[in-house]
Amino acid sequence: MNKYRYLVFLICLLAQPCFAEKNDDVNYLDLAALMLRDGNLDRAVLVLDQVPLDDENVDLNRYYTLRGMAHLRRNEMEIAAVALEMAIASGEAESVVYVYLAQVYFQLERYRDVLLTLEQAGPELEKVASVYHMRAQCHWLLQEPEYALSTLDLAYRLFPQESGFLRRKVFFLIELGLYREAAEQGRIYLQRSEGKREDYVALGNAMRASGELSEAIMLLEQARLMYPGDADVNKVLAHAYLDQGQMNTAAELIYEASLLDPSLTGEASELYRRAGRPHRALMLNGQITDQRVKFRQRLALLLELQRYEQAAAMDDDLRRIGLMADEDIRYALAYAVFKTGDFDTTELHLQKLTRSDLFRKAAELRRAMQDCSEDRWQCL
């Protein structure tokens, strides 16, 4: 039936170009409501422009409500705010109008106005769970964490089936650095809901930060089974194993993650190096796409493997990508060249060092070169 009414209204409107002549048979508010319902926002606004506001029979509350909704859905927040404010000022507005206005204020980042508007809406909103989320978020954004947390506690008591309140509280606690409490609340949350991938990641990090490494590992291993191959889960789990000193396990996890996220290849290679597996690290090093990371790490690996000739031969590559400006790199290269017996080139590198700590190392290397000047083969 509404479709037929809509067609009749539309025909009436089309019969008078640009609405130049008023048609008393047309109920513009009903027509605008139908257009809003069908998503014809621009036409709804055009129809509302024809409403005779000087007519005492016009329902101004409904008019401004419809206009506010139209501009809200067109993402014209400033205009929507004015219209909804007028709707409230024009008479007894329904609670939903206050909710619409609160949503507009939130988009405009007028968080204090959001809270004030929701307070004026009446007791009906006490039964709407989403309103408590909005209130808590506004208090949080206004840097009032105590009120934000107390709002979530109240909401969870009123709506115990809504686990989202507990989830939001966990993330707030993490941002406040209250990791132990976040871990405790997080466990309760996961017992009462399925949880999402990011929930396990955040809670695992919170447990790590609070020193609950074994619990973090158990939780993240469970997440790894639920989300196999997920890079974020693997990374957090790897760092939990790192905190326990299990370098090799961490390296394997980061390597697994790097198969889907190549940017982690360098980290995986470094962890293998630290785990005492330099050959595995060197193999992965060849797959790193970031040239600066790749050659910096390769130089360290070649020195560790005592492949001094190969390390010394990296001179041109290091210069080409600008790593020779790093004095740690220059000293490492100088040491590699020293081990090949080329003392003249070693000295040229040492002369470029300016840092005090490297001055001392350079002095020791010069003494070694002097000691080796007669029996050079002993220093190779």
C-alpha positions in Angstrom: 0.0 0.0 0.0 2.9 2.4 0.8 4.2 1.9 -2.7 1.0 3.0 -4.2 0.8 6.1 -1.9 4.4 6.9 -2.8 3.6 6.7 -6.6 0.6 9.0 -6.1 2.6 11.5 -4.2 5.4 11.3 -6.8 3.0 11.9 -9.7 1.5 14.9 -7.9 5.0 16.4 -7.4 6.1 15.7 -11.0 3.0 17.4 -12.2 4.2 20.7 -10.7 7.8 21.4 -11.9 10.3 22.2 -9.2 7.4 22.3 -6.7 6.7 25.8 -7.8 3.0 25.6 -6.9 1.9 24.2 -3.5 -0.5 21.3 -3.7 -2.6 21.1 -0.5 -3.4 17.4 -1.2 0.2 16.4 -0.8 1.4 15.5 2.7 5.1 16.4 2.3 6.1 15.0 5.6 4.6 11.6 4.8 6.3 11.7 1.3 9.6 12.7 2.9 9.3 9.8 5.3 8.7 7.3 2.5 11.6 8.7 0.5 13.9 8.3 3.6 12.7 4.8 4.1 13.6 4.0 0.4 17.0 5.7 0.7 16.1 8.6 -1.6 17.9 11.1 0.6 18.3 14.0 -1.9 14.6 13.8 -2.9 13.6 13.7 0.7 15.5 16.9 1.4 13.9 18.5 -1.7 10.4 17.5 -0.5 11.1 18.9 3.0 12.1 22.2 1.4 8.4 22.5 0.3 6.9 22.2 3.7 5.2 25.5 4.7 6.7 26.2 8.0 4.4 29.2 8.6 1.4 26.9 8.6 0.3 26.3 12.2 -0.8 22.8 11.3 2.7 21.6 10.4 4.2 19.2 12.8 7.5 20.9 13.4 8.8 18.2 15.6 8.4 15.6 12.9 9.6 18.0 10.2 12.9 18.8 12.0 13.3 15.1 13.0 13.0 14.0 9.3 15.3 16.7 8.2 17.9 15.8 10.8 17.7 12.1 9.8 18.1 13.0 6.1 21.2 15.2 6.7 22.6 12.6 9.1 22.4 9.9 6.5 23.9 12.3 3.9 26.8 12.7 6.4 26.1 16.4 6.8 26.6 16.5 10.5 26.6 20.2 11.2 23.2 20.7 9.5 21.8 17.5 11.1 22.8 18.7 14.5 20.9 22.0 14.0 17.8 20.2 12.7 17.7 17.7 15.5 18.2 20.4 18.1 15.2 22.2 16.6 13.2 19.0 16.8 13.9 18.8 20.5 13.2 22.5 21.0 9.9 22.3 19.1 8.1 20.0 21.5 8.0 16.6 23.1 10.7 14.7 21.2 10.9 10.9 21.4 13.9 9.3 23.0 15.2 8.2 19.6 15.6 11.8 18.5 18.0 12.3 21.4 19.9 9.2 20.3 20.2 10.5 16.7 21.5 13.8 18.0 24.0 12.1 20.3 25.3 10.1 17.3 25.7 13.4 15.4 27.6 15.0 18.2 29.8 11.9 18.5 30.7 12.2 14.8 31.5 15.9 15.4 33.7 14.9 18.4 31.5 16.9 20.7 31.7 14.2 23.4 30.5 16.3 26.3 27.4 17.2 24.3 26.8 13.5 23.7 26.7 12.8 27.4 24.4 15.7 28.1 22.0 14.7 25.3 21.8 11.2 26.5 21.0 12.4 30.0 18.1 14.4 28.7 16.7 11.5 26.7 14.7 10.0 29.6 14.6 6.6 31.3 13.7 4.7 28.2 17.4 4.6 27.2 18.4 2.8 30.4 17.3 -0.4 28.6 19.4 0.3 25.4 22.8 -1.5 25.7 24.4 0.5 22.8 23.9 3.8 24.7 26.2 2.6 27.5 28.9 1.8 24.9 28.6 5.4 23.6 28.7 6.8 27.1 31.8 4.8 28.0 33.6 5.7 24.8 32.9 9.4 25.3 34.2 9.4 28.9 37.3 7.6 27.6 37.9 10.1 24.8 37.4 12.9 27.3 40.2 11.4 29.3 37.9 10.3 32.1 38.9 6.6 32.5 37.3 6.2 35.9 33.9 7.1 34.6 34.4 5.0 31.4 35.2 1.9 33.5 32.4 2.5 36.0 30.0 2.9 33.0 31.1 -0.4 31.6 30.8 -2.1 35.0 27.2 -0.8 35.4 26.3 -1.8 31.8 27.7 -5.3 32.4 25.5 -5.7 35.5 22.5 -4.5 33.6 23.2 -6.6 30.5 25.2 -9.7 31.7 24.7 -11.4 28.3 26.4 -8.6 26.5 30.1 -9.6 26.6 31.1 -6.6 24.6 31.2 -4.4 27.7 33.8 -6.7 29.3 35.8 -6.8 26.1 35.9 -3.0 25.9 36.9 -2.8 29.6 39.9 -5.2 28.9 41.1 -2.9 26.1 40.7 0.2 28.2 42.8 -1.5 31.0 45.5 -2.5 28.5 45.7 1.1 27.3 46.0 2.3 30.9 48.9 -0.1 31.4 47.0 -2.1 34.0 48.1 -5.4 32.5 47.5 -7.7 35.4 43.9 -6.6 35.9 43.4 -6.7 32.1 44.6 -10.3 32.1 42.2 -11.2 34.8 39.2 -9.6 33.1 40.3 -11.0 29.8 40.2 -14.5 31.1 36.6 -13.9 32.3 35.7 -12.5 28.9 37.0 -15.4 27.0 35.2 -17.8 29.3 31.9 -16.1 28.4 32.4 -15.5 24.7 34.2 -17.1 21.8 36.5 -14.1 21.5 38.1 -12.7 18.3 41.7 -13.1 17.0 42.6 -9.6 18.1 41.3 -10.4 21.6 43.7 -13.3 22.0 46.6 -11.1 20.7 45.8 -8.2 23.1 45.3 -10.5 26.1 48.5 -12.4 25.3 50.4 -9.2 25.2 48.8 -8.1 28.5 49.8 -11.4 30.2 53.3 -11.0 28.9 53.5 -7.5 30.2 52.2 -8.6 33.6 54.8 -11.4 33.8 52.4 -14.3 33.3 54.5 -15.9 30.6 53.3 -19.5 31.0 49.6 -18.4 30.9 50.3 -16.2 27.9 51.9 -19.1 26.0 49.0 -21.4 26.8 46.5 -18.9 25.6 48.4 -18.0 22.5 49.0 -21.7 21.6 45.3 -22.1 21.8 44.8 -19.1 19.5 47.4 -20.6 17.1 45.2 -23.7 16.8 42.2 -21.5 16.2 43.9 -19.2 13.7 46.7 -21.3 12.0 49.3 -19.3 10.2 48.1 -16.0 11.6 51.1 -13.7 11.6 50.0 -11.5 14.6 49.3 -14.6 16.8 52.7 -16.1 15.9 54.5 -12.8 16.6 53.1 -12.4 20.0 53.6 -16.1 20.9 57.2 -15.8 19.6 57.9 -12.9 21.9 56.4 -14.8 24.8 58.9 -17.6 24.1 61.6 -15.0 23.7 60.8 -13.7 27.2 61.3 -17.3 28.5 64.6 -17.5 26.6 63.4 -20.1 24.1 65.1 -18.5 21.1 64.9 -21.4 18.7 61.1 -21.8 19.2 60.6 -18.1 18.7 62.7 -18.2 15.5 60.6 -21.0 14.1 57.3 -19.1 14.9 58.5 -15.9 13.2 59.8 -17.9 10.2 56.3 -19.5 9.9 54.7 -16.0 10.0 57.2 -14.7 7.4 55.9 -17.2 4.9 52.7 -15.0 4.8 54.3 -11.7 5.7 57.8 -11.4 4.0 58.6 -8.3 6.0 59.3 -10.7 9.0 62.0 -12.5 7.2 64.7 -10.3 8.6 63.5 -10.8 12.1 63.3 -14.6 11.6 66.9 -14.6 10.3 68.1 -12.5 13.3 66.4 -14.9 15.7 68.1 -17.9 14.1 71.4 -16.1 14.4 70.8 -15.4 18.1 69.7 -19.1 18.5 73.1 -20.2 17.3 72.0 -21.3 13.8 73.9 -18.8 11.6 73.8 -21.0 8.5 70.0 -21.1 8.7 70.1 -17.4 9.3 72.3 -16.8 6.3 70.0 -18.8 4.0 67.0 -16.7 5.1 69.1 -13.5 4.8 69.1 -14.0 1.0 65.3 -13.6 0.9 65.2 -10.2 2.6 64.0 -7.5 0.3 65.1 -4.5 2.3 68.7 -4.0 1.1 69.9 -2.1 4.2 68.6 -4.7 6.6 69.9 -7.5 4.4 73.5 -6.3 4.1 73.8 -5.1 7.7 72.7 -8.6 8.8 74.8 -10.4 6.3 78.0 -8.6 7.4 77.3 -9.7 11.0 76.6 -13.3 9.9 79.7 -13.6 7.8 81.9 -12.3 10.7 80.2 -14.8 13.0 80.9 -17.6 10.6 84.5 -16.3 10.2 84.1 -15.8 6.5 86.3 -12.8 6.5 87.0 -12.7 2.8 83.3 -12.6 1.9 82.7 -10.0 4.5 85.6 -7.8 3.3 84.2 -8.1 -0.3 81.0 -6.4 0.8 82.7 -3.0 0.7 81.1 -1.9 -2.6 77.6 -3.1 -1.7 77.8 -1.3 1.7 78.9 1.9 0.0 76.2 1.7 -2.7 73.3 1.5 -0.2 74.8 4.2 2.1 75.6 1.9 5.1 79.2 3.1 5.4 78.0 6.2 7.1 77.2 3.9 10.1 80.4 3.7 12.1 79.5 0.3 13.6 79.3 -1.0 10.0 82.6 0.6 9.1 84.4 -0.8 12.1 82.9 -4.3 11.4 84.2 -4.1 7.9 87.6 -2.8 9.1 87.8 -5.9 11.3 86.9 -8.2 8.4 89.6 -6.6 6.3 92.1 -6.9 9.1 91.5 -10.6 9.3 92.3 -10.9 5.6 95.7 -9.3 6.3 95.1 -6.1 4.4 96.3 -3.7 7.1 96.6 -0.6 4.8 92.9 -0.8 3.9 92.1 -1.5 7.6 93.8 1.7 8.6 91.9 3.7 6.0 88.6 2.5 7.6 89.8 3.2 11.1 90.8 6.8 10.3 87.1 7.5 9.4 85.9 6.6 12.9 84.9 9.5 15.3 83.0 7.8 18.1 84.8 7.5 21.4 83.9 3.9 22.0 85.1 3.0 18.5 88.3 5.0 19.1 89.2 2.5 21.8 88.4 -0.5 19.6 90.4 1.1 16.8 93.4 1.5 19.1 93.2 -2.1 20.1 93.0 -3.1 16.4 96.1 -1.0 15.6 98.1 -2.6 18.4 97.0 -6.0 17.0 98.2 -5.0 13.5 101.5 -3.8 14.9 102.0 -7.1 16.8 101.1 -9.0 13.6 103.5 -6.9 11.4 106.3 -9.5 11.7 104.3 -12.7 11.9 101.2 -11.8 10.0 100.1 -15.4 9.4 99.4 -15.8 13.1 96.7 -13.1 13.0 94.8 -14.5 10.0 
